[in-house]
């Protein structure tokens, strides 16, 4: 992995009026790295990824891409710099085909005289190949995306983002609503993408899923960074304890006579 982060966020603060959603959060992502961002509900994960992807402008702090300071005025700015986000809702239309969902808004065109048409042959071939590279073998590219499993739909969204130039891929709780087999498929997809040199930010509240693919782990709590550790520097139990507020629980347990 290269030494210069693909993206680096330094001491990010985000205020909504008198509410402080982020209070000095830092995170960086190297090429080919999966950096897991963990935290319980209300920890600030959603606000942070929206800041990273250009939805929110930080109140304070610095964002750097390839070592150069940048300001995202919109999500389009972030996307043009290769920062792509796959949200939980996936932004897919279930009754439309896999190909249509893959190319939505970016359809390849074929010109016939003065007219241009959706080039289905090219689109179908690319979709089938990109899905195959991600380990998903479609029966046919025009099958409705709603017929795919949750894990396969996640893979379509990931493959789409990578094909259209993602250098940093932000995954918002991609395994939260999946069963064991589908979760395994998504984690395998994350591993495949990481090996191509794409940097990944994996947002999750599941420590075991993070430990399966993560290279570094950052824990958020109430808008603050509790710590960052590399793989091998922290155990699953220690990471779970940090995420669950181990120090607070220990103090509460002591005050209640060990009954927690």
Secondary structure as GFF3:
##gff-version 3
##sequence-region A 1 260
A	DSSP	beta_strand	7	16	.	.	.	ID=ss1
A	DSSP	beta_strand	19	29	.	.	.	ID=ss2
A	DSSP	beta_strand	34	38	.	.	.	ID=ss3
A	DSSP	alpha_helix	45	52	.	.	.	ID=ss4
A	DSSP	beta_strand	60	65	.	.	.	ID=ss5
A	DSSP	beta_strand	68	70	.	.	.	ID=ss6
A	DSSP	alpha_helix	75	80	.	.	.	ID=ss7
A	DSSP	beta_strand	83	86	.	.	.	ID=ss8
A	DSSP	alpha_helix	98	103	.	.	.	ID=ss9
A	DSSP	beta_strand	109	112	.	.	.	ID=ss10
A	DSSP	beta_strand	115	118	.	.	.	ID=ss11
A	DSSP	alpha_helix	120	133	.	.	.	ID=ss12
A	DSSP	three_ten_helix	145	147	.	.	.	ID=ss13
A	DSSP	alpha_helix	150	163	.	.	.	ID=ss14
A	DSSP	beta_strand	168	172	.	.	.	ID=ss15
A	DSSP	alpha_helix	180	194	.	.	.	ID=ss16
A	DSSP	beta_strand	199	204	.	.	.	ID=ss17
A	DSSP	alpha_helix	207	213	.	.	.	ID=ss18
A	DSSP	beta_strand	216	221	.	.	.	ID=ss19
A	DSSP	beta_strand	224	230	.	.	.	ID=ss20
A	DSSP	alpha_helix	236	243	.	.	.	ID=ss21
A	DSSP	alpha_helix	246	255	.	.	.	ID=ss22
###
